[in-house]
Every structure is written in C-alpha cells, then in structure tokens.
Amino acid sequence: MQKLFAVRSVRSAIAKNLKFQQHQQAAAFSTSLLLDDTQKQFKESVAKFAQENIAPFAEKIDRTNSFPEEVNLWKLMGDFNLHGITAPGN
C-alpha cells in the first residue's frame, strides 16, 4: 500500500511539474509578443538576477518572512536598480 501511495505521489508531482512548465512556456510566449527588445532583455536579466541571488535563499525567506542576514539582498537589488521600478518616469 505504501509503494502504491509513493508511486501516485511521484506521478502527481511529475504531472504538476509538467503543467507548470507548460504554463511557463505559454506565458513566456504570450509576453514575448507584447514586449520590445529592451523590455525582453530587462525581463531576462531580472530573471537571471533572481535565479542567482534570490532563489538560493527563497525557502528561508518564505519560512522566516525576512531576508537572510548572510547576504544583503536589499542592497543587491538596489545595486541592480530594482528599487522603485514601478514608479512612473514623469
């Protein structure tokens, strides 16, 4: 019975991951039609920044609801000019 449950759990996790990947691909395709080259480059650079600097600490950030002390993510985001990004230019 435990093996059956484990197989179902693995199969469910694989199916969820596949659906998530398909959703990501569809979202990337749909947004790529709406963005100019500069916006696409910015989106890619922010995604790379997040993957390299935030993702390694994501579980701890979620668990503690704060940035980890071992790295100053707030400063790194500022150095990457991410603060105030939603503010209009004029």
Number of C-alpha atoms within 10 A of each C-alpha: 6 7 8 9 10 11 12 12 12 12 12 12 12 12 12 12 12 12 12 12 12 12 12 12 11 12 11 11 11 11 11 14 9 10 12 10 10 9 12 15 12 11 14 12 13 15 13 13 15 14 13 11 16 18 13 11 16 16 11 13 14 10 8 10 10 9 16 13 7 7 12 11 15 12 12 14 16 11 10 12 10 13 12 8 8 7 7 6 5 3
